[in-house]
Amino acid sequence: MRYGVLTLGIASALASCSGGSDSEDTSVGAAAQDRSAAVAAAATANEVRETIERFRNRSGGSTTTLPPAAAKDPGARDTTGDAGGPLPGLTAAQLYAFNVGKDDFNEAEEPADGLGPTFNLNSCGGCHAQPAIGGTSPKVNPQVAMANGANTLPSFITIDGPVREARFVRNGDGSPDGGVHGLFTITGRPGAETCKIAQPDFARELGRNNVIFRIPTPVFGAGLIEAIADSEILRNQALAASTKQALGIGGRPNMLLSGSLITGIPNRNGNDGTIGRFGHKAQNKSLLIFAGEAYNVEMGITNLAFPTERDETDGCVDLAPLPNSEATLEPAGGTPFPAVDGLSSIEKFTLFMRLLAPPVPSNAVAGATVASITSGRQVFSDVGCALCHTPSMRTYAKASTPAMANQSANLFSDLLLHDMGQGLADGIQQGQAGGRDFRTAPLWGLGQRLFFLHDGRTSDLVQAIRAHYSDGSEANAVTQRFFNLPGARQQDALNFLRSL
């Protein structure tokens, strides 16, 4: 399927769905005028943000109870072969690099390889497994197997629950934390006999309401996302501006700027000012940084991008050479492309993710007809979902990898940050993303996902949509419009989402 970028007119966006009242539309329009006036009056970036939130809470918060859903999630598709393969049109060398990277991505690590001192799982592929390597949390949580005599299983990790990382919102002295705290230690594992460290006290921190969770983001089609120009993201941001404003939708890229002020602009990199796009808060600029951070934070393995151990407790470091993962300048040879074999692990991971094809949509949705799925795509647009979940953006016309050049990336995301309100807030700031801000999650591949939202709190697509509605959320008006639809149209939209 090909999906074009949606450009709804204000009239069609506000009139095409049943359930909305004239008074509701009028109040939304009045709120938009108030919001514009607030922005014009505020002098600084923080004042702009605070004022917008104040007016949004007054008129766009969850002051109305959503009606019960009139449709059901048809469930994850069990089709095979829809994801996990390479991009079409790769050269022999690129295909070789893809397969070498995939093998390394799947490899289980031990302390002798640099695992630890703290970690969440011992392989990338274990977290990114559903429905194929490169995906997200599988049906059976591999983290359960990491418990041993020295490591108990945290209460929020279950055999049928999502793979999770844990972050603490604040330190013991009340200052901001936000960092990942590894679930397990290498204490008790072969090759780590000298390491004697304890797990964090998760029970205590849970009791303080100080723990938030993140689940793995799929990396299917990640190379195409990386190949979208910043100008394309900003061009899409400007589309249908009046419609977005009327529905209370803001959105800004995560400009990774130096400092911590909320600027109200994209999350740009602090060195070159470009837009972040990977991670739940678009906090990572590139796949190489994404890979290096994950290898270090999720597995404790130091590398070319993150060469320093996160925990330097005596007896727990120097169990493997530092950095743990390095390029080999003199690979053994005997393979078709020895230069690929000499790359470090994070470089191999990057090539695997960059060359990984996006998921293929399928109409094989339980109980759904093709007509329903087709109708659901229109409902998705009419309600306003596509204003943030942009169906498609174009890649560079001259990408360095020809297979990525001038492609339609049907990601269903604008790659922008949106204030998702108090209900989804995690209190963590990353770059210019505040505690209630999240990147619009790409929806390609959603049809086979088992867990939803940044923390995996639900497996029910209806509940995931409902969670978009809370005090201050930019999605409130659109979410209300969805739940005001007749049951048949709700079901069409759900069927369409499960076809992606």
VOLODO-430387 format. One line per 5 residues: their letters; for each residue x, y, z of C-alpha. Coordinates in pm, 1 decimal, decimal comma, always signed. Example, Ala and Ser with C-alpha at 12.3 -4.5 7.8 and 13.67 -1.06 7.14 Angstrom:
% residues 2
AS = +1230,0:-450,0:+780,0; +1367,0:-106,0:+714,0
% end
This chain:
% residues 500
MRYGV = +0,0:+0,0:+0,0; +100,3:+362,0:-48,5; -24,0:+629,1:+184,5; -13,7:+996,9:+99,8; +38,9:+1273,9:+350,3
LTLGI = -299,9:+1386,2:+478,4; -400,1:+1749,3:+427,9; -745,1:+1786,8:+580,9; -938,9:+2106,8:+549,3; -1079,7:+2254,3:+865,4
ASALA = -1437,8:+2195,4:+758,9; -1393,6:+1826,6:+679,3; -1193,8:+1759,7:+995,6; -1459,6:+1908,8:+1219,1; -1770,1:+1794,4:+1034,1
SCSGG = -1694,2:+1455,3:+882,5; -1743,3:+1247,3:+1197,2; -2063,1:+1192,5:+1388,1; -2088,6:+1258,9:+1762,1; -1940,5:+1609,0:+1790,3
SDSED = -2175,9:+1889,6:+1886,7; -2186,9:+2248,7:+1763,8; -2112,2:+2370,7:+2114,7; -1810,1:+2142,7:+2132,8; -1673,3:+2274,0:+1803,1
TSVGA = -1734,4:+2631,8:+1913,5; -1551,1:+2577,4:+2240,6; -1258,4:+2420,2:+2058,5; -1242,2:+2719,9:+1823,9; -1257,6:+2961,8:+2115,2
AAQDR = -982,4:+2770,3:+2287,7; -772,0:+2796,4:+1973,4; -816,1:+3176,5:+1969,9; -725,9:+3195,9:+2337,7; -422,3:+2975,9:+2277,5
SAAVA = -301,3:+3194,5:+1991,7; -339,6:+3503,3:+2206,8; -150,9:+3335,2:+2488,9; +138,9:+3246,0:+2263,7; +157,2:+3601,1:+2129,3
AAATA = +160,4:+3744,3:+2480,0; +424,0:+3515,6:+2632,2; +779,6:+3645,8:+2623,3; +997,9:+3339,5:+2673,9; +993,2:+2977,8:+2562,9
NEVRE = +898,5:+2856,0:+2908,3; +623,9:+3116,9:+2941,4; +483,5:+3009,3:+2604,5; +474,4:+2647,3:+2714,8; +324,8:+2721,1:+3056,4
TIERF = +59,6:+2948,4:+2908,5; -37,3:+2697,7:+2639,7; -72,3:+2425,6:+2903,2; -287,6:+2653,1:+3121,6; -528,8:+2728,1:+2837,4
RNRSG = -526,5:+2367,7:+2717,5; -611,4:+2242,2:+3064,6; -896,9:+2492,0:+3082,6; -1060,9:+2390,0:+2756,1; -905,1:+2068,0:+2628,0
GSTTT = -853,9:+1860,4:+2939,2; -1044,9:+1548,7:+3027,3; -1341,3:+1736,9:+3174,2; -1580,7:+1501,4:+2994,7; -1594,9:+1128,0:+3051,0
LPPAA = -1541,4:+936,3:+2730,9; -1824,7:+704,5:+2630,9; -1753,2:+331,8:+2643,2; -1602,8:+178,6:+2333,1; -1848,7:+34,6:+2084,7
AKDPG = -1591,5:-189,6:+1914,8; -1319,5:-437,4:+2004,4; -953,8:-475,0:+1922,4; -938,0:-762,8:+1672,0; -603,9:-861,5:+1822,0
ARDTT = -253,8:-897,5:+1687,4; -221,0:-1058,9:+1346,8; -50,1:-1396,9:+1351,0; +66,0:-1375,8:+991,9; +430,3:-1452,4:+915,0
GDAGG = +678,7:-1300,2:+675,7; +545,5:-946,4:+715,2; +856,5:-809,0:+887,7; +1222,7:-874,5:+957,5; +1369,6:-886,4:+606,6
PLPGL = +1613,2:-652,1:+434,4; +1520,9:-358,5:+215,1; +1473,1:-454,3:-148,5; +1743,9:-355,3:-393,8; +2049,5:-401,1:-170,5
TAAQL = +2390,7:-478,8:-315,7; +2571,3:-800,3:-227,3; +2790,6:-612,9:+21,4; +2491,6:-443,5:+183,3; +2303,8:-772,1:+214,2
YAFNV = +2612,8:-929,1:+371,3; +2633,9:-639,1:+619,0; +2263,7:-678,6:+699,6; +2306,5:-1047,0:+784,1; +2628,3:-998,0:+983,2
GKDDF = +2460,3:-719,5:+1179,6; +2152,0:-932,8:+1239,3; +2365,4:-1216,6:+1378,0; +2544,5:-979,2:+1614,9; +2212,1:-819,3:+1712,3
NEAEE = +2088,8:-1164,5:+1813,8; +2399,6:-1272,6:+2002,6; +2376,6:-1338,4:+2376,4; +2651,9:-1165,8:+2575,8; +2830,9:-1265,6:+2896,8
PADGL = +3060,1:-1079,2:+3139,6; +3362,1:-1185,2:+2935,1; +3209,0:-992,7:+2644,6; +3150,0:-687,0:+2862,3; +2795,9:-757,7:+2986,9
GPTFN = +2716,9:-548,7:+3294,7; +2787,8:-464,4:+3568,5; +2413,9:-386,7:+3543,5; +2187,5:-480,3:+3254,7; +1829,0:-540,0:+3144,6
LNSCG = +1884,6:-831,3:+2906,2; +2184,6:-999,4:+2748,6; +2094,6:-957,1:+2380,8; +1940,2:-695,4:+2154,7; +1732,8:-954,4:+1973,5
GCHAQ = +1568,9:-1072,1:+2294,8; +1402,1:-733,9:+2346,1; +1332,0:-667,6:+1978,7; +1169,6:-999,2:+1886,5; +800,3:-953,3:+1799,4
PAIGG = +700,1:-1045,4:+1532,7; +1058,8:-1087,8:+1408,6; +1407,6:-967,3:+1494,5; +1394,5:-588,8:+1495,8; +1048,1:-571,4:+1650,8
TSPKV = +940,5:-519,5:+2009,9; +843,1:-718,9:+2321,3; +766,7:-1085,3:+2250,2; +485,2:-1290,6:+2399,0; +717,3:-1463,1:+2646,7
NPQVA = +934,6:-1215,4:+2835,1; +1301,3:-1325,4:+2817,5; +1392,8:-1105,3:+3114,3; +1239,0:-1363,1:+3348,9; +1530,7:-1597,9:+3273,0
MANGA = +1783,7:-1339,9:+3399,0; +1694,8:-1393,8:+3764,9; +1939,8:-1603,2:+3967,7; +2049,1:-1652,6:+4328,4; +2180,3:-1297,6:+4345,1
NTLPS = +1906,9:-1133,0:+4137,9; +1538,2:-1142,6:+4218,5; +1274,6:-1070,3:+3958,6; +1126,2:-720,4:+3998,4; +751,0:-724,8:+4049,8
FITID = +685,8:-541,5:+3724,1; +854,9:-811,8:+3513,7; +627,3:-1105,8:+3436,9; +646,0:-1399,8:+3200,9; +355,4:-1274,5:+2987,4
GPVRE = +424,2:-903,2:+3026,5; +635,9:-667,3:+2816,5; +1012,5:-633,1:+2822,7; +1075,5:-322,8:+3032,4; +1347,0:-88,0:+3142,3
ARFVR = +1303,5:+109,0:+3464,0; +1386,4:+475,9:+3516,7; +1377,5:+664,4:+3844,0; +1214,8:+1004,7:+3820,7; +1413,0:+1160,0:+4104,3
NGDGS = +1718,3:+1088,6:+4317,1; +1692,8:+1039,9:+4689,4; +1760,3:+1409,3:+4751,2; +1474,1:+1511,2:+4524,3; +1690,2:+1622,7:+4231,8
PDGGV = +1595,2:+1497,2:+3883,6; +1721,1:+1151,3:+3788,0; +1553,9:+1016,4:+3473,0; +1821,1:+756,5:+3406,6; +1786,2:+384,9:+3341,1
HGLFT = +1850,6:+162,5:+3642,9; +1951,2:-185,2:+3532,6; +1717,1:-459,9:+3649,5; +1991,8:-715,2:+3703,0; +2359,1:-735,4:+3794,7
ITGRP = +2626,2:-974,7:+3675,6; +2677,8:-1092,5:+4034,6; +2639,9:-1469,0:+4037,5; +2702,9:-1512,2:+3664,9; +2998,3:-1716,0:+3533,9
GAETC = +3297,6:-1493,1:+3472,6; +3187,5:-1231,7:+3728,1; +3295,6:-1399,1:+4050,1; +3466,0:-1080,8:+4177,3; +3159,6:-860,5:+4127,3
KIAQP = +2946,0:-815,7:+4437,3; +2680,3:-551,9:+4379,6; +2311,8:-545,0:+4463,2; +2013,1:-469,0:+4247,4; +1839,0:-135,4:+4298,7
DFARE = +1565,3:-146,0:+4560,8; +1277,2:-139,1:+4315,4; +1016,4:-217,5:+4581,8; +1116,0:+92,0:+4777,4; +1115,2:+313,7:+4469,7
LGRNN = +779,8:+177,4:+4356,2; +647,2:+265,7:+4699,8; +768,2:+621,1:+4643,7; +594,8:+632,7:+4301,0; +939,6:+696,7:+4160,4
VIFRI = +961,3:+432,5:+3885,4; +848,9:+466,6:+3525,5; +884,7:+210,4:+3249,4; +979,0:+203,2:+2883,1; +938,0:-83,5:+2639,1
PTPVF = +1150,0:-146,4:+2328,2; +1067,2:+55,0:+2018,5; +1058,7:-145,1:+1693,4; +1338,5:-65,5:+1448,9; +1171,3:-190,2:+1130,5
GAGLI = +1223,5:+65,6:+856,5; +1455,1:+267,8:+1080,5; +1689,8:+346,8:+793,8; +1407,5:+511,9:+601,6; +1321,5:+719,8:+908,5
EAIAD = +1685,0:+823,7:+935,8; +1680,1:+922,3:+568,3; +1392,0:+1170,4:+608,5; +1524,3:+1524,6:+582,8; +1462,9:+1767,3:+867,2
SEILR = +1299,9:+1995,8:+611,9; +1048,0:+1721,1:+529,5; +957,3:+1688,6:+897,7; +912,2:+2064,5:+929,9; +717,7:+2083,9:+602,4
NQALA = +478,1:+1821,4:+731,2; +452,2:+2002,1:+1064,3; +320,5:+2309,4:+883,7; +47,6:+2121,1:+695,5; -316,5:+2160,4:+803,1
ASTKQ = -208,3:+2413,7:+1066,9; -556,3:+2558,0:+1121,6; -706,7:+2211,4:+1164,4; -441,7:+2114,4:+1416,4; -487,4:+2437,1:+1606,6
ALGIG = -863,6:+2396,2:+1622,2; -825,1:+2043,9:+1759,5; -568,6:+2150,3:+2018,3; -278,8:+1975,0:+1845,1; +62,8:+2136,5:+1878,3
GRPNM = +367,1:+1922,5:+1817,6; +728,8:+2017,5:+1779,7; +1046,7:+1836,6:+1685,9; +1288,4:+1742,4:+1963,7; +1571,3:+1986,0:+1897,7
LLSGS = +1859,4:+1853,7:+2103,7; +1985,4:+2189,3:+2224,0; +2230,5:+2259,0:+2500,4; +2062,9:+2341,2:+2830,4; +1732,0:+2223,2:+2965,8
LITGI = +1474,1:+2489,2:+2880,9; +1163,2:+2384,3:+2694,1; +1188,1:+2587,3:+2375,6; +870,1:+2492,5:+2191,5; +1068,8:+2388,5:+1883,4
PNRNG = +1201,8:+2054,2:+1754,2; +1440,2:+1846,7:+1968,6; +1762,5:+1943,0:+1791,7; +2107,3:+1801,7:+1854,0; +2321,0:+2019,2:+2081,7
NDGTI = +2615,0:+2011,2:+1840,9; +2458,9:+2055,1:+1498,8; +2102,6:+2165,1:+1579,1; +1934,9:+1884,2:+1384,5; +1618,8:+1697,8:+1479,9
GRFGH = +1609,2:+1390,2:+1701,0; +1382,6:+1111,6:+1583,4; +1460,5:+781,8:+1760,7; +1337,4:+673,3:+2103,2; +1011,3:+738,2:+2284,8
KAQNK = +1099,2:+1106,5:+2319,7; +1291,8:+1142,6:+1992,9; +1598,2:+1183,2:+2211,7; +1842,8:+1015,1:+1974,3; +1958,8:+1176,8:+1653,6
SLLIF = +2093,1:+874,8:+1466,3; +2084,6:+497,8:+1461,6; +2452,8:+485,8:+1556,4; +2384,7:+686,4:+1874,5; +2069,9:+481,8:+1935,6
AGEAY = +2271,3:+158,3:+1907,0; +2561,6:+280,8:+2118,3; +2337,4:+404,9:+2396,4; +2127,8:+86,8:+2405,8; +2435,6:-138,5:+2408,7
NVEMG = +2571,8:+55,9:+2706,8; +2251,4:+130,2:+2897,6; +2051,1:-187,8:+2835,4; +2339,8:-434,8:+2840,8; +2621,8:-247,7:+3011,6
ITNLA = +2858,9:-297,5:+2719,9; +3094,3:-6,9:+2655,6; +3158,1:+81,6:+2294,4; +3294,4:+342,6:+2054,4; +3006,9:+583,1:+2124,1
FPTER = +2976,2:+520,0:+2499,9; +3324,3:+406,2:+2613,5; +3284,0:+449,1:+2990,2; +3131,5:+200,4:+3234,4; +2814,3:+321,6:+3404,7
DETDG = +2916,4:+143,3:+3726,4; +3286,0:+127,5:+3813,3; +3258,2:-72,7:+4135,6; +3580,8:-258,6:+4214,6; +3566,4:-618,4:+4100,0
CVDLA = +3295,9:-545,1:+3843,7; +3506,3:-372,7:+3579,2; +3809,3:-498,2:+3388,9; +3632,4:-830,2:+3337,7; +3664,6:-757,4:+2966,0
PLPNS = +3885,2:-512,9:+2769,5; +3761,2:-153,4:+2766,1; +3579,6:-39,1:+2563,6; +3418,1:-380,0:+2549,9; +3327,8:-352,9:+2181,9
EATLE = +3588,0:-219,1:+1937,2; +3649,7:-224,1:+1564,3; +3897,3:-485,1:+1444,0; +4150,9:-315,9:+1221,2; +4286,8:-648,2:+1094,5
PAGGT = +3991,8:-884,5:+1045,6; +4072,7:-1249,1:+991,4; +3960,7:-1248,8:+629,6; +3829,8:-1546,3:+437,9; +3488,6:-1384,0:+399,4
PFPAV = +3347,3:-1196,8:+98,6; +3363,1:-856,8:+269,3; +3624,8:-848,3:+546,9; +3577,0:-475,2:+598,2; +3229,0:-550,9:+733,7
DGLSS = +3365,5:-816,7:+967,3; +3609,0:-565,4:+1114,8; +3338,3:-324,0:+1224,5; +3247,8:-288,7:+1590,5; +2919,3:-427,2:+1717,9
IEKFT = +2736,5:-94,5:+1726,3; +2839,4:-29,9:+1365,2; +2704,5:-371,4:+1269,1; +2384,1:-305,5:+1463,9; +2348,7:+25,3:+1282,0
LFMRL = +2382,7:-136,0:+941,0; +2130,5:-404,3:+1032,7; +1874,0:-147,7:+1149,6; +1945,1:+89,3:+861,3; +1894,0:-184,9:+602,5
LAPPV = +1593,7:-343,4:+776,5; +1278,2:-317,2:+566,8; +958,1:-167,3:+704,2; +669,5:-403,6:+786,9; +433,1:-506,0:+510,0
PSNAV = +62,4:-427,6:+570,1; -180,4:-718,4:+551,1; -556,9:-748,9:+526,2; -547,9:-1075,8:+721,8; -709,3:-919,6:+1030,5
AGATV = -932,9:-1147,2:+1237,6; -1298,6:-1088,9:+1154,4; -1227,5:-796,6:+922,3; -1320,7:-751,2:+558,6; -1117,8:-559,8:+304,0
ASITS = -1405,9:-313,0:+281,5; -1390,9:-251,4:+656,3; -1014,5:-195,5:+648,2; -1048,4:+43,0:+355,6; -1322,8:+231,6:+536,2
GRQVF = -1111,4:+237,9:+851,2; -830,4:+413,4:+672,9; -1072,6:+693,7:+585,5; -1207,7:+704,7:+940,8; -849,8:+731,4:+1069,7
SDVGC = -806,1:+1040,7:+855,1; -1149,7:+1190,6:+914,8; -1125,0:+1172,0:+1293,0; -789,3:+1350,3:+1285,4; -555,0:+1067,5:+1387,9
ALCHT = -346,2:+1125,9:+1075,8; -272,1:+1483,9:+1179,8; -7,7:+1343,0:+1414,6; +27,6:+989,6:+1280,4; +130,6:+1119,8:+937,6
PSMRT = +80,7:+835,2:+689,7; +390,7:+902,2:+480,3; +700,5:+1114,8:+438,6; +967,2:+1108,3:+167,1; +1331,4:+1017,5:+211,0
YAKAS = +1627,6:+1201,2:+61,8; +1623,6:+1214,7:-317,7; +1991,5:+1116,9:-319,7; +2041,2:+892,5:-17,2; +2387,3:+734,8:+6,4
TPAMA = +2219,1:+393,9:-7,0; +2023,8:+390,9:-335,1; +1764,8:+152,3:-188,4; +1664,1:+433,6:+48,5; +1656,5:+716,6:-204,6
NQSAN = +1329,7:+898,5:-275,7; +1121,8:+637,4:-95,6; +781,4:+680,8:+60,2; +828,7:+595,1:+427,5; +479,0:+491,2:+535,7
LFSDL = +560,9:+526,3:+904,1; +238,7:+688,6:+1033,3; +425,7:+939,4:+1247,5; +518,1:+1305,7:+1223,3; +827,9:+1233,9:+1439,3
LLHDM = +729,5:+1532,9:+1651,9; +689,4:+1567,0:+2025,6; +337,9:+1611,7:+2159,5; +211,7:+1688,8:+2506,0; +17,6:+1374,9:+2591,6
GQGLA = -124,9:+1507,6:+2914,4; -111,5:+1401,4:+3273,9; -236,1:+1047,5:+3210,5; +69,6:+941,1:+3011,5; +321,2:+1173,0:+3179,3
DGIQQ = +637,1:+1007,7:+3308,8; +811,1:+1310,5:+3457,3; +1130,0:+1247,9:+3257,0; +1297,0:+1518,6:+3049,3; +1519,2:+1420,4:+2755,5
GQAGG = +1657,9:+1695,3:+2537,7; +1375,7:+1940,6:+2485,8; +1112,4:+1676,6:+2562,9; +942,8:+1745,5:+2894,8; +776,8:+1505,4:+3135,1
RDFRT = +449,3:+1491,5:+2938,6; +603,0:+1494,8:+2590,4; +637,5:+1191,6:+2364,1; +727,6:+1136,9:+2002,8; +435,1:+1026,2:+1789,5
APLWG = +490,1:+652,3:+1778,2; +522,8:+517,5:+1422,2; +230,9:+282,1:+1358,1; +373,9:+69,8:+1079,0; +383,3:-284,4:+1216,8
LGQRL = +118,6:-207,1:+1481,1; -93,4:-494,9:+1352,6; +144,2:-746,4:+1511,5; +234,6:-565,2:+1833,2; +137,1:-718,3:+2165,8
FFLHD = +191,5:-420,2:+2397,9; +112,4:-51,6:+2357,0; +219,5:+291,7:+2478,6; +564,7:+384,4:+2602,5; +541,9:+164,5:+2911,9
GRTSD = +349,5:-133,1:+2773,6; +60,1:-73,0:+3012,8; -199,1:-236,6:+2788,8; -235,3:-502,7:+2521,3; -573,6:-368,2:+2413,0
LVQAI = -568,0:-122,0:+2125,3; -893,6:+38,0:+2244,4; -740,2:+109,7:+2585,4; -429,2:+250,8:+2418,2; -645,8:+497,1:+2225,8
RAHYS = -840,1:+586,0:+2540,4; -512,9:+658,5:+2722,7; -451,1:+945,7:+2478,3; -726,9:+1134,3:+2664,8; -629,2:+1306,7:+2988,9
DGSEA = -581,3:+1652,8:+3137,4; -379,6:+1864,1:+2896,4; -336,8:+1608,6:+2619,1; -312,3:+1741,1:+2264,8; -504,5:+1430,4:+2157,5
NAVTQ = -816,4:+1499,5:+2364,6; -1037,8:+1635,9:+2087,9; -939,7:+1365,5:+1839,9; -980,0:+1089,0:+2099,4; -1326,7:+1217,0:+2190,2
RFFNL = -1422,8:+1220,5:+1824,8; -1318,1:+856,4:+1793,7; -1526,4:+742,5:+2090,3; -1824,8:+942,2:+1964,8; -1828,2:+743,6:+1640,8
PGARQ = -2087,6:+473,1:+1575,2; -1962,7:+127,0:+1665,3; -1921,3:+16,0:+1304,8; -1691,0:+306,0:+1223,0; -1487,3:+250,6:+1539,0
QDALN = -1445,7:-111,9:+1436,6; -1336,6:-13,8:+1086,7; -1064,6:+210,4:+1232,1; -942,3:-66,1:+1464,1; -937,3:-314,3:+1177,1
FLRSL = -736,3:-70,2:+968,9; -482,6:-19,4:+1248,6; -440,3:-394,8:+1285,9; -374,7:-419,3:+910,7; -61,9:-202,6:+940,1
% end
